Amino acid sequence: MIEQIKVSRFAPLRNTAITVVNLAVFFVLWELVARAEWINPLFFPRITDTFSTMFNGFATGVIWPQLSHSLQNFLIGMLISAAIGIPVGLLMGANKVADVILSPYVWAMTSLPRVAFIPLLILIMGFGNAMQLTIIVLSAVFPIMVNCMAGVKTVDPSLLRAGRAFGANRIQLYGKIILPFTLPFVISGVNQGIARGLVGMLIGELLGGGGEGLGFLLDRAGEQFDAPMLYATLILLAVMSVGLVQGMRWLERRAAPWRESPAR
């Protein structure tokens, strides 16, 4: 028991150390391969040049406004997606009539490529922020909806029977059994929504005009053959994605501590 407590206490430090060493080795290998010029430097710059370009971009005000624009749009889009997707998905999972009515549209929109919406959205909304927000919501809301629906449908019937046997009403069944059981599905749906939403954000910024955002920065770097800035933007997108997913994992640990697996 004491050994398990000690392992549990030092597990975060161990994981952090492994991550730091892993990234250090990765970047060192990147630098060595780039210096050896096995790949054309025009397409594969040194990681030191990439980080130098990133630092200069922040220092001169080139990157920060674009990052701020993308992050603001993405967070607003994800909040709208969660506010729509979670309750509608829970309703579809719990109500057969709602499921029958909404399922064809939800599954059709889930499988439809988001890039197909761009011409229509530009026609309706024009170029700018509204179109970019809409494509983020359309990309993120349906994975959230589908996962929430699946979570309610997979609730163990024996748990519901036990709740009814102890006199739980419908509201108590939702609050004490269905929602806790469904929470991992909700978190998984939001994580999928984050991945899809980032794709939608980039599509909107690359094709939707407006001249703002990391997508615009990525497009401009590609047109100017500025490989260090292009890779710096990709690294920022990766950090943004990983940070959001890790934030959702932290939220899951706080909201559902019983799902925390024992440290090994």
C-alpha positions in Angstrom: 0.0 0.0 0.0 2.8 2.4 0.9 4.7 1.6 -2.3 1.5 2.3 -4.3 1.2 5.7 -2.7 4.9 6.5 -3.4 4.5 5.4 -7.0 1.3 7.5 -7.3 3.0 10.5 -5.9 6.0 10.4 -8.3 4.0 9.3 -11.4 3.5 12.9 -12.7 7.2 13.7 -12.3 8.1 10.5 -14.0 5.8 11.2 -16.9 7.0 14.8 -17.2 10.6 13.6 -17.3 9.9 11.0 -20.0 8.1 13.7 -22.1 11.0 16.1 -21.8 13.6 13.5 -22.7 11.4 12.3 -25.6 11.0 15.8 -27.0 14.7 16.6 -26.5 15.8 13.5 -28.4 13.3 14.2 -31.2 14.5 17.8 -31.6 18.2 16.8 -31.5 17.6 14.2 -34.2 15.7 16.8 -36.2 18.6 19.2 -35.9 21.2 16.6 -36.9 19.2 15.4 -40.0 18.6 19.0 -41.1 22.3 19.9 -40.7 23.3 16.8 -42.7 21.0 18.1 -45.5 19.7 14.7 -46.3 16.5 16.6 -47.1 16.6 19.8 -49.1 16.8 22.7 -46.5 14.1 24.5 -48.5 11.7 21.9 -47.3 13.2 20.8 -43.9 14.9 23.6 -42.0 16.9 23.2 -38.8 14.8 23.2 -35.6 17.0 26.0 -34.2 16.0 28.2 -37.2 12.4 27.2 -36.6 12.4 28.2 -33.0 14.4 31.4 -33.8 11.8 32.3 -36.4 9.0 31.6 -33.9 10.7 33.8 -31.2 11.2 36.6 -33.7 7.6 36.3 -34.9 6.3 36.8 -31.4 8.8 39.6 -30.7 7.8 41.5 -33.8 4.1 41.0 -33.4 3.7 38.8 -36.5 2.5 35.6 -34.8 0.6 36.7 -31.8 -2.3 38.5 -33.5 -2.8 35.5 -35.8 -2.6 33.0 -32.9 -5.0 35.1 -30.8 -7.5 35.3 -33.6 -7.4 31.5 -34.2 -7.5 30.7 -30.5 -10.4 33.0 -29.8 -12.5 31.7 -32.8 -11.7 28.1 -31.9 -12.7 28.5 -28.2 -15.9 30.3 -29.1 -16.7 27.6 -31.7 -16.1 24.8 -29.2 -18.2 26.4 -26.6 -21.1 26.7 -29.0 -20.6 23.1 -30.2 -20.6 21.8 -26.7 -23.7 23.8 -25.8 -25.6 22.4 -28.7 -24.0 18.9 -29.1 -24.1 17.7 -25.5 -27.8 18.3 -24.7 -29.0 17.2 -28.2 -26.9 14.0 -28.0 -28.2 13.2 -24.6 -31.8 13.8 -25.8 -31.2 11.5 -28.8 -29.8 8.7 -26.6 -32.7 8.9 -24.1 -35.6 9.6 -26.4 -36.4 7.1 -29.3 -38.6 9.6 -31.1 -35.9 12.3 -31.1 -33.4 9.6 -32.2 -35.6 8.5 -35.1 -36.2 12.1 -36.2 -32.7 13.5 -35.8 -30.4 10.6 -36.6 -30.5 10.7 -40.4 -29.5 14.4 -40.4 -26.8 13.9 -37.7 -25.2 10.9 -39.4 -25.4 12.7 -42.8 -23.7 15.8 -41.5 -21.1 13.7 -39.6 -20.0 11.9 -42.7 -20.1 14.9 -45.0 -16.6 16.5 -45.7 -16.5 20.0 -44.1 -14.7 21.5 -47.0 -17.8 20.9 -49.1 -19.6 23.6 -47.0 -17.1 26.4 -47.8 -18.5 27.6 -51.1 -22.0 27.6 -49.6 -20.9 29.4 -46.5 -19.0 32.0 -48.5 -22.1 32.6 -50.7 -24.3 33.1 -47.6 -21.9 34.8 -45.2 -19.1 36.1 -47.3 -15.5 36.1 -46.2 -14.7 36.8 -42.6 -15.1 35.8 -39.0 -18.7 34.6 -39.1 -17.9 32.0 -41.8 -14.9 30.8 -40.0 -16.8 30.3 -36.7 -19.6 28.5 -38.5 -17.2 25.9 -40.1 -15.6 25.3 -36.7 -19.1 24.6 -35.2 -20.1 22.4 -38.1 -16.9 20.4 -37.7 -17.0 20.0 -34.0 -20.7 19.7 -33.0 -21.5 16.3 -34.6 -18.8 14.2 -33.1 -19.8 15.5 -29.7 -23.5 14.7 -30.4 -22.8 11.2 -31.6 -20.6 10.3 -28.6 -23.2 11.7 -26.1 -25.9 9.7 -27.8 -23.8 6.5 -27.7 -23.0 7.1 -24.1 -26.7 7.2 -23.0 -27.5 4.1 -25.1 -24.8 2.0 -23.5 -25.8 2.7 -19.9 -26.0 -0.6 -18.1 -29.7 -1.5 -17.7 -29.1 -3.2 -14.4 -28.0 0.1 -13.0 -31.2 1.7 -14.0 -33.2 -1.1 -12.6 -31.3 -0.8 -9.3 -32.0 2.9 -9.2 -35.7 2.4 -9.8 -35.8 -0.3 -7.1 -34.4 2.2 -4.6 -37.1 4.7 -5.6 -35.2 7.0 -7.9 -37.3 9.2 -10.1 -36.4 10.2 -13.7 -34.3 13.3 -12.6 -32.4 11.3 -10.1 -31.7 8.5 -12.6 -30.2 11.1 -14.9 -28.2 12.9 -12.2 -26.9 9.8 -10.3 -26.6 7.1 -13.0 -26.9 8.2 -16.6 -24.8 11.4 -16.5 -21.9 9.9 -14.5 -21.9 6.8 -16.8 -22.1 9.0 -19.9 -19.4 11.5 -18.8 -16.4 9.6 -20.4 -18.3 9.5 -23.7 -18.9 13.3 -23.4 -15.2 13.9 -22.8 -14.3 11.6 -25.7 -16.8 13.5 -28.0 -15.3 16.8 -27.0 -11.8 15.5 -27.7 -12.9 14.4 -31.2 -14.6 17.7 -31.6 -11.3 19.5 -30.8 -9.6 17.5 -33.5 -12.3 18.1 -36.1 -12.7 21.8 -35.0 -9.0 22.5 -35.6 -9.4 21.1 -39.1 -12.4 23.2 -39.6 -10.6 26.3 -38.3 -7.7 25.8 -40.7 -10.1 25.1 -43.6 -11.9 28.3 -42.9 -8.7 30.4 -42.6 -7.1 28.9 -45.6 -10.1 29.1 -48.0 -12.3 31.6 -46.3 -10.1 34.7 -46.7 -10.0 37.4 -44.1 -6.3 37.6 -43.9 -6.2 36.5 -40.2 -5.4 33.4 -38.2 -2.8 30.6 -38.2 -4.2 29.2 -41.4 -3.5 32.5 -43.2 0.0 32.5 -41.6 0.6 29.0 -42.9 -0.6 29.8 -46.4 1.6 33.0 -46.6 4.6 31.1 -45.4 4.1 28.4 -48.0 3.7 31.0 -50.8 6.9 32.7 -49.7 8.8 29.4 -49.3 9.5 30.4 -45.7 10.0 26.9 -44.3 11.0 27.9 -40.7 7.8 30.0 -40.3 5.7 27.2 -41.8 7.1 24.6 -39.4 6.8 27.1 -36.5 3.1 27.5 -37.3 2.7 23.8 -37.4 4.4 23.4 -34.0 2.0 26.1 -32.6 -1.0 24.2 -33.9 0.3 20.9 -32.4 0.9 22.7 -29.0 -2.6 24.2 -29.2 -4.2 20.8 -29.9 -2.2 18.9 -27.3 -2.9 21.6 -24.7 -6.6 21.5 -25.3 -6.7 17.7 -25.1 -4.7 17.6 -21.9 -7.0 20.2 -20.5 -10.0 17.9 -21.2 -8.1 15.0 -19.5 -7.6 17.2 -16.4 -11.3 18.1 -16.5 -12.2 14.4 -16.7 -10.0 13.6 -13.7 -11.7 16.4 -11.7 -15.2 15.5 -12.8 -14.8 11.7 -12.7 -12.1 10.8 -10.2 -13.4 7.2 -10.0 -12.1 6.6 -13.6 -8.5 7.4 -12.6 -6.5 4.3 -13.3 -3.9 3.2 -10.6 -0.4 4.3 -11.3 2.0 1.6 -12.5 
